[in-house]
Amino acid sequence: MEEIENENNFDKSGLKLQANLILIVIGTLLIIAAVLLYPQARQQMEEKNLSTLAFTPTQEFLPTIAAPSPVPTREAEVSNHSDPEFFAYPNQFGTLILSIREGVDAHLFAYQPFLEDWSGEGFTGLPLTRLTNGSHQDITPDISADGRRIAFASNRNGPWDIFILDLATGEIQQFTDTAAYDANPTWSPDGQWLVYESYQINNLEIIIQDVEKTTGPIPLTNNPAADYAPDWSNQGRLISFISNRSGRNEVWYADLDSPNEDKAVLIKDQYGENVQHPTWSGNGRYLSWGLITSEGDHSLVTWDSQHPERQPVDVGSGDWPLWGGDADILYAVLHQPQGDYLSAYPGCQADPQVLLPAVTLPGRVEGISWIQGNIYPSIFDLDPGPDPTPLWEPSSRTEENPGVQRKDLITLRDLTAPSPIFTEDAVRSFSLLRSAVIEAAGWDFLSTLENAYVPLNQPLSPGVNLDWLFTGRAMVVNDIPRLAGWLVLVREDYRSQTYWRVYIKAYDQNGYQGRPLHTEIWDLDARYSGNNTDYENGGAFSFYVPEGYWVDFTSLAEAHGWTRFPAEPYWQFSEKASRYQYFAFTQDLNLKTALLDLYSLDEIQSLVSPIRP
């Protein structure tokens, strides 16, 4: 018995030793695995924490797409090229290419609004970096999928044509050479074709052209309605665009595989007063565009091409959407009455979260594109040139001393107005604006004003706030060109406020001045048509786009410091209350401070009506 018991004890001790050895081996393996995997796990945890701080993940409002077959990444594709420094490091948020107005001109810029530690050497980003310059306008850029070429529209040689900027050399080549307006180019996924809008026989149509130009341009649309703003899906077989062929601006797409002569397909169940800038996601599944609702909300909506029967879904605020990556991030340009902003949302989320708080942009956006990775404009050998020369130089202000007249009033002898007078601060800017209008439109629109300076003891239009006329810094443009068909209005609603964008007709209609209009105009005279609804609404949309080339007077005025004002709340019942004719050279002053340049405080307080901004 004792021998059996000893044998059992030996067996137990052997098993215990064996178990201990197994535990030691397992523990050793776990330690080795932890050492090897810790850096990667920590990086994933940090990325997850950063994304959690940026937004709260929610249920996708669109079903997830099945994983596609593995394809080489863009970084892998470009690494075979001789100049891989364009994409030296991966970049989650990519690089934006923007066209931004600088005074009366517009130029291209590269920009990275997010700071990223993509090099492992600390967080960095790319500030707004100039790609083009000159006394012309470069608009509607689109960067090729390989990140090496930017197609854009420009009037640098006179009429509007398509140009291609080679980012490796800085060389710019002209792609189209016609008297027609050509703009809004978009690359095909393989970089072999461009689709763009062209103004032909007083109508916007969409054209396809191979980059090598081995064949002639191919008309994609041929319709009496305006077809414009094309965007080529990364899947290669669909091209979205805007058309008013159904009676109002709506988003359509052309199916290149369709056997029909007219390949256009309407995206159904759209809503909103105006649609603009349709753009595809990188995976070609989602199509987003901006719209303005009847309540004046500026919204972005997204449509799922895999479920075309579903209504587009609201995804956030904005006017000009741009997808980054397959569907990872949705950038948004927001047009506001006095400036533009850039924001971003985290892709397809049911409850839109802000990924990028609104960033103020230095001018109005005239186009935006996105490319994965980092580009370095400093190696392009582009001459950025000096910063744009100020269009006017404000006079130095003296210390405020109420009761002392500090600014001179200057009479312009070649200006027709009840009192052709401006204060010394405004007269130079007005003269430069007048010259710019003559150059851009070919005629002297500002030679006659309905009103300019009004002495403090004279009344203004009853019930209409035009108080800046007392300062010698304001003007009311002439309404006769509108009655003659040489001035049109585009209505811009921002919630409860209504603004107007004033366009004047270019004298030269051969494409060297102005651009074609892309949207319906507002007809103030429709209130007198006998239709009760039009009377109560203060007019009606024209439901047609005026023919010809037009100059954006509002943009020219803003570039020279002249601010527009919203319509009065009751403008529908008083044409003067629309205030579309009213502009002021405010220099960021309030009305009282501007009045103190001319009058004493006692004189200002003697106004019958209280001072309003």
FIPA-640193 format. One record per residue: x, y, z of N, C-alpha, C in turn. Coordinates in steps of 0.2 Angstrom, whole numbers, plus 5000, padded with zeros to 4 digits. Example, Ala and Ser with C-alpha at 12.3 -4.5 7.8 and 13.67 -1.06 7.14 Angstrom:
2
506649725039506249785039506649845039506449895035506849955036506450005039
! end
This chain:
613
500449945000500050005000500450065000501050065004501450125004501750134998501950074994502250084987501750114982501150094983500650124978500550194980500550214986500350284988500950324986501550304987502150334984502150344977501950294973501850294966501350354964500850354967500250404966500550474967500850474973501150544974501650564969502050524966502550534961502150554955501650514953501250534947500950604948500650624954500350684955500850744954501450734957501950784957502250794950502250734946502450744939501950784935501250764936500750804932500750874934500950894940500950964943501550994939502050964939502650994936502551004928502150954925502050964918501551024917501051024921500551084921500951154922501351154927501751214928502151234922502451184919502851194913502451224907501851194906501351214901501151294902501051304909500851374910501351424909502051404911502551444909502651454902502551404898502651414891502151464888501451454890500951494888501051564890501251574896501351644899501951674895502451634893503051664889502751684882502351644879502051664873501651724873501251734878500851794879501251854880501751854883502251904884502551924878502751874874503051894867502551924863501951894863501451924858501251994860501252004867501052074869501552124867502252104868502752154866502752164858502552114854502552124847501952164845501352154848500752184846500552244849500952264855500752324858500752384854501252404850501252464847500652474842500552414838499952424834499252434838499252394843498552404847498552474850499052504852499052564855498852614850499152604844498952654838498252654837497952584836497252584835496852614840497052604846496652634852496652704852497252734850497252814849496852834844496852804838496452824833495752814834495552764838494852754840494652814845495052834850494952884854494852954851495352964846495253024842494653024838494452974835493752974831493152984836493252954842492652964847492653034849493253064850493153134852492853184846493053154840492753194834492053194833491753134834491053124833490853064836490153054838489952994841489652954835489852894834489652844829488852834830488552834825487852814825487652774820487052744820486852694815486852734808487152694803487152724796486452734793486352794790485652804787485552764781486152734778486152694772486452634773486152574770486452514772487252514770487652474773488352464772488452424765488952444761489052414755489452354756489352304752489852244753490552264751490952234754491652244753491852224746492152274742492352264735492952214734493052194729493652154727494252194729494852164732495452204733495652234727495852304728496152344722496752374725497252394721497852434724497552494726497852524732497752584734498052644730497852704730498152754726498852764728499052754735499752764737500152704733499852644733500252594729500352604722499752634719499852654712500352704710500352754714500752814713501552794715501652744719502252734721502752704716502452684710502752654704503052714700502752774701502952834697503652854699503952894695504652924697504652974702504053004704504053064708503553044714503652994718503152974723503053024729503453074729503453124734502753154735502353154729501753184730501353154735501453084736501053044741501553014745501953044748502453014752502152984758501653004761501352974767500552974766500252924769499552914769499252974773498652994771498353054774497553034774497253034780496553014781496153064778496253124779495853174776495953204770496553184767496753204760496853284759496853304753497053374751496553404747496353464749495753494745496153544740495853544734495953594729495353644728495453704730494953754730495053814725494553834722494553904718494253954723494654004724494354054729494454124726493954164726493954234724494454274728494854314724495354364727495154434724494754474727494554534723494154514717494354544711493954534705494154464702494654434704494954374701494854314705494954254703494954194707495554144705495754114710496354074709496354004712496753964711496753894714497253894720497053854725497453844731497353774733497953744736497853684740497853694747497453644750497353654757497153594761497453584767497253534772497053564778496353564779496153594785496253554792496353494791496553454797497253444799497453444805498153424807498153354808498653324805498753254806499553234807499653184811500353154812500453104807500453114800500453064795501253044794501653084796502453074795502753044801502353044807502753014813503153064816503153134813503553184816503153244819502553224821502153284824501553304819501153334822500553354818500653414814500453404807500553454802499953454798499953514794499453524789499653564784499253584779499453624773498953684773499253744775498853804775498653814767498253864766498053884760498653904756498753864750499453874747499253884739499553944737499353964730499553914725499153904720499353864714499353904708498953954707498953994701498854064703499054114699498954184700498854224694498754284694498654324688498054364687497954404682497354444682496854414677496554364680496054324677495754274682495254234680494954194685495054124683495254084688495354004687494853974692494353944689493753914693493653844692493153814695492953744695493453694694493953684698494553634698494253564699494553514696494553444697495153414696495353374702496053344701495953274699496453244695496353174693496453124698496253064697496253014702497052994704497453004700498152994702498553054705498153104706498453164709498953204705498953194699499553234695499253284691498653294689498353344685497753374688497753444687497053474689496753504683496153494681495853524676495453574679495353634675495053694678494853734672494353784673494153834668494453894670494653934664494953994665494754044659494754104660494754154655495354194654495954164655496654194655496754214648496454174643496654194636496054234632495554254636495054284633494354254635494154204631493554174632493654114637493154084640493154034645493353964642493953934644494153874641494353824647494453764645494753714650495453714649495853714655496553704655496753654660497353624659497553564663498253594666498353584673498953604677499253534678499853534676500353474678500653494685500453454690500753474697501453454697501753414693502453394693502953444691502653484685503053534682502853604683502153614685501853674685501653704678501753664673501553684667500753684666500553734663499753734661499653734654499253684652499153674644498353694643498253724638497553734636497253674633496653654635496353594633495753604628495353654629494853674624495053744621494853754615494953824612494453844608493853864611493253884607493053954610492553984606492254044608491754034613491553974614490953954619491253954626490853964631491053954638491053884639491653854641491853794643492053794651491753754655491953754662491653694665491753684672491553624676491853564674492553554672492753494670492853444675492753374674492753324678493153264675493653234678494053174675493653114676493753074671493453004671493952964676493752904679494152874684494852854681494852834675495552814672495952874670495652934670496052994668496153004661495752964657495752964649495253014646494753034650494253074647494153134652493853184649493553244653492853254651492353264656491753284654491653364657491353404653491253474655490653504652490453564655489853594652490053644647489653664642489853704637489253744634489353814634488753854632488753864624488253824621488253824614487553834611487553884607486953914604486453934609486753974614486354004619486053944624486353894625486153844629486753804632486653784638487153744642487053664640487553634638487553564636488153534639488153464640488753434643489153394637489753394637490253374632490753324635490853274632491453224633491953224628492553234631493153234626493753194629494053154625494653114627495253164628495653144633496153194635496653204629496853154625497253154619496953184613496353194614495953224608496053194601496053124602496053084596495453084592494853104595494253114592493953184593493453204590493053264592492653264598492453314601492053314607491353274605491153244611490553204610490053234614489453254611488853284615488553224620488553234626488253194631487453214631487353274631486653294631486453344625485853344623485653384617484853394619484753454623484053464625483953544625483453564624483253634624483353664631483353624636483453644643484153654645484353684650485053694652485253634656485853604654486153544657486853564659487053554665487653584667487853544674488453564676488753544683488853464683489253434678489253364677489753344683489753274685490153244689490253174688490853144686490953074684490953034690490552984690490652934696491252894695491552874701492152834701492052764698491452744698491252674695491352684687491352744684491452754677490852754673490252734675489752724670489152774671489152814676488652864677488952934678488652984675488853054675488253094678488253124684487753164686487753234683487253264683487153334681486553364683486453434682485853474684485553494677484853484677484453504671483853534674483553584670482853604671482353584666482553524663482153504657481453474660481353474666480653454669480253514671480553574670480253634672480553664678481053634682481353664687482053624688482553654691483153624692483153564696483353514693483353444697484053404695484153354699484753314698484553254694484953244688484953194684485553154684485553094680486253064679486153034672486753024668486752994662487052924663486652874660486952804661487252794654487952784654488352774648488152704645487952664649487752594646487052594643486652644644485952644641485952644634485552604631485452594623485152654620484752694625484352754622484752804620484552844615484852904613484952954618484352964622484453014628484552964634485152974637485352934642485152954649484853014649484753054655484153014659484253004666483852974671483753024676483053044678482953084683482953054690483253084695483253054702482553084705482153034707481453054709481453074716480853104718480753124725481253174728481453224723481853274726481353334729481653374733481353424736481853484736481553544738481953604738481853654732481953714734481853764729482453774723483053754725483553754721484053704722484353664717484853614718485553644715486053614718486753634715487253584717487753584713488353544714488353474716488053434712488053354713488753324713488853284718489553254718489453184720489853134717489853064719490353054725490153004729490652974734491252934730491752924733492352894730492152824728491752784732491552714730490952714724490752774722490252784717489552764719489452754725488752734727488352784729488552834733488152894735488252954731487752994730487753054726487453104731487853164732487553214736487553284732487153324735487053394732486753444737486853504735486553554740485953574737485453594742484853624740484653674745484153724743483853774747483153754748482853754754482153734755481753794755481153784755480653844754480753884761480953854766481053894772481753934772482153924767482753964767483353924770483253854772483753814774484253794769484853794770485353774765485653704767485453654764485553584766485853544761486253484763486553434759486153374760485953344754485653284754486053224750485953164752486253104749485753054746485953034740485452984737485952924736485652864737485952794737485752764730486252764726486152734719486052664719486152624725485952554725485252544727484952594729484252594731483952654728483852664722483652724718482952744720482552694723481852714724481752754731482352754735482252784741482352864740482052904744482152974744482752994746483053054743483753074746483653094753484153084757484153094764484553154766484353204771484653254773485253234777485853264776486453244780486853304783486553364782486853424786486753484782487053534785487053604782487553614777487453654772487953664767487653684760488053704755487853724749488253684743488853664745489353634740489653574743489353514742489653454745490253424741490653384745491253354742491453294746491453234743491553174747492353164747492653144753493353124753493353054755493753014751493852944752493252904749493152844750492552804747491852834750491852844756491252884759491452894766492052914767492252924774492152994777492153044773492053114776491753154770491253194772490953234768491053314769491453344765491653414766491053454763490953514766490453554764490653634764490553664758490553734758489953764759489953814764489353854766489353924763488953944759488854014756488454054761488654104764488354144768488354214765487854264767487754324764488454364763488854364769489454404769490054364769490054294767490654254767490554184766491054144764491054074764491354034769491153974771491453934776491553864774492053834777492153764775492053724782491653664781491453624786491553544784491453504788491453434786491053384791490753334788490353284792490753214791490653174796490953104796490553054792490553064785490253014781489553004782489352944781488652924782488352914789488052964792487852954798487152984798486652944802485952964802485853024806486253044811486253104815486853144813486853194809487453224806487853254812488453234813488953264817489453314814489653364817490153404814490853384815491153364810491853334811492353394810492153444807492653504806492153564807492253604813491953664814492053714808491553754807491653804801492253844801492653834796493253874795493053934790493253994792493154054787493654054782493354054775493754064770493854134767494454144764494554224763494154254757493854214754493454234748492854184746492454204741491954164739492254104735492054044736492253984733491953974726492353964721492153954714492253884712492453834716492553764715492953734720492853664720493253624726493353554723493853524725494053454723494453424728494553354728494853324734495253264731495853254734496253194732496553164739496653104738496953064744497653074744497953084750498653094751498853164752499453174752499753244753500153264746500053334744500453354739500853414742501353434738501753484741501853534735501453584735501553634730502253674730502553674735503253704735503753674730503653614728504053584723503853594716503253624715503053634708503353684704503753724708504153784705503653834702503053844705502653894703502853954706502754014702502954074705502254104708502254104715501654124718501454204717501954244715501954314714501754344721501654414721501454454727500754434729500554454735499954454737499454504733498854484732498454534728498454604731498554644726498554724728497854744730497754774736497154794738496754834733496154824732495754864727495654934729495754954736495655024738496055024744496255084746496655094753496255134757495955114763495555154767495955214770495655264771495955324774496055314781496655344784496755334791496255374795495955344801495455374805495755414810495455474812495755514817495355494823495555514829495255504835494555534835494055494837493355524837493255584842492955634839492855694842492155724840491555704843490955724841490855794840490555814835490455894834490955924829491455884827491955904822491955874816491855904810491755874804492455854801492555784801493255764799493355734792492855724789492855694782492555744777492955744771492655794766492155754762491655794759491255764754491455784747491455744742491755754736491255744731491155794726490655784721490955754715490655704712490955674705490555714700490855744695490555784690490355744684490555684683490355634678489855584680489555594686489055554689488355584689487855544686487155574686486855544692486655584697486255564703485955634706485455624710485155684714485755724717486155684721486755724724487355674722487755684717488255644715488855654720488755634726489255654731489455584735490055584737490355524742490855554746490855524752491355544757492055524754492555564757493255544754493455474755493155434760493355364761493055324755492455344753492055304748492255314741492455374739492455404733492955364728493555344731494055304728493755234726493455204731493255134730492655134725492255184725491655194720491955194713492455244712492755254706493155184703493455154707493755094705493255034704492755034707492154984706491855004699491755064698491455094692491955064686492555074686493055054681493054984680492954944686492954874685492354844682491754874683491154864680491254874672491554934670491554944663492054894660492554874663493054824660492654754660492254734665491954674665491354664661490954714660490354714657490354754650490754794649490854834643490354894643490054914648489654974648489655004655489455064655489555104662488855104666488755044669488155034673488155084678488655114681488655154687488655224685488555244679488555314677487955354679487455314681486855354683486655314689486555344695486255314701485555344703485155304706484555324708484555374714485155354718485255394724485955384726486255434730486955424733486855464740487255514740487255554747486555594748486255584754485655624755485855664762485755734761485855774767485455754773485655764779485355734785484655764786484555824783483855864784483355844779483555794774483055774769482855704771482155694769481855624771482055574766482055514768482155454763481455424762481555364758480855334756480555314762479955324763479555304769479555234770479655214776479655144778480155094776480655124772481255084770481855104773482255064776482855084779483455084774483555154772484155164768484655214771484655214778485055264782485755274780486055224777486755234775486855294770486355304766486355364762486555434765486355434771486555494775487355504776487655444776488455444777488855464771488555474765489055484759489455414758489155364760489555294759489055244755488455264753488055224750487755244743487455194740487155214733486555164732486155194728485555154726485655154718485755094715485855084708485255094704485355114698484755124694484355064692483655074692483255014691483055014683483255064679483055064672483355004668483954984670484254924666483854864667483554854673483154794675482454794670482154854670481554864665481754854658482354864656482554854649482854784648482854744653483154674652483854674652484254724655484954724655485154704662484754694667484854684674484354624676484654574679484154524682484354504689483954474693484054464700483954394701484454364705484354294708484254304715483754264717483554274724483954224729484154244734484554204739484254204746483954154748483654154755484054114760484154154766484454124771484054124777483654074779483154064784482654124782482554164787482054214786482254284782482854284780483154344777483154324769483054374765483054364758483654414755484154394752484554434748484554424741484854474737484854474730485554474727485654434722486254434718486054474711486454524710486254574704486754554699486454534693486854524687486654574682487154604678487054644673487354614666486954624661487154594654487754624652488154574649488854594646488654624639489054684638488854714631489154664626489754634627490054594622489754524623489354494619489054424620489454374616490054384614490454334611490854284616490754294622491054244627491654274630491854344629492454374632492254404638491654424639491454454645490854414649490854414655490354374659490354304658489854274661489754194661488954184659488754124657488054104657487754104664487154114664486854104671486654034671486654004678486453934679485853924683485453974684484853964688484354014686483754004688483154044686483254114690482954164687482954224690482254244694482254294698481654314701481354374697480754364695480354414692479954464696480154524698479854564703479154584699479154594693478554614689477954564689478154504691477554454691477054474696477154514701476654534705476154574702476254604696475754634693475354594687475454534687475254484682474454474683474254484689473554474690473454404694473954374695473954314699474054324706473554304710473554324717474154294721474354234719474954204723475554244721475654264715476254304713476254374716475654404717475654464721475854464728475554404731475754394738476454374739476754344734477454324735477954374733477754434730478154484728478454474722478154424717478454404711478454334711478854304706478954234705479554214701479754154702480354124698480154124691480654144687480554144680480454084676480654024680480653954677481053954670481453994669481853994663482554034665483054014661483754044662483854094657483954154658484054204653484654184649484554194642485154184638485654234638486254214636486854264635487254254641487754304641488254314646488154374651488254354657488054404662488654414667488654474670489254494675488954494682489254464687488954464694489154534697488754584696488854644699488954644707488554594710488654594717489354574720489654524716490354504718490854554717490754594711491154654710491154704715490554714717490354764723490754744729490654684731490854654737491654654737491954644731492654644731492954714732492554764731492754834732492554864738492254824742492054844749491354864750490954854745490254884745489754824747489454834753489054784756488354784753488054724752487354724751486954714757486254724757485854714763485254674762485054634767484454594766483754634764483354604761482654644760482354654767481854704767481454714773480954654773480754644780480354584781479654584776479454644775478854654771478954664763479554644761479754664754479254644749478854594750478354564745477854614743477754664748477154714747477454784745478154794744478454854743479054844739479054864732479654844728480254874731480254944733480854974736481054934742480654904746480854864752481254804750481354784744481754734742482454744743482654814742483254844743483854804739483654784733484154744729484654804726484354864726484754914723485254954728485254934734485554964740486254934742486754974741487454954743487755004747488254984752488555034756489255014757489755064757490455054758490555064766490455014770490455014777491055014780491554984778492254974781492154944788491654904789491554874795491354924801491154984799490955034804490155024805489955044811489255044812488955114809488355114809488055174806488155244810488155234816488255294820488955324819489455274819490155294819490255324812489955304807490055334800489755394800489155404803488855474803489255524807489655504812490055554816490655574811490755544806491255574801491055644798490355654798490055714794489655754799489455724805488955764809489155764816488855814820488955804827488455764830488555744836488155694839487455724840487355794841486755824842486355824836486755834830486355824823486155754822486555704824486255634823485655624827485655644833485155624837484455664835484555714831483955754829483555714823483855664821483455624816482755604818482355604814481655594815481555514817481855474813481855404814482455384818482455334822483055304825483555274821484155274823484655244819484655174819484655144813484655074812485255044809485454984810486054964807485954954799
! end
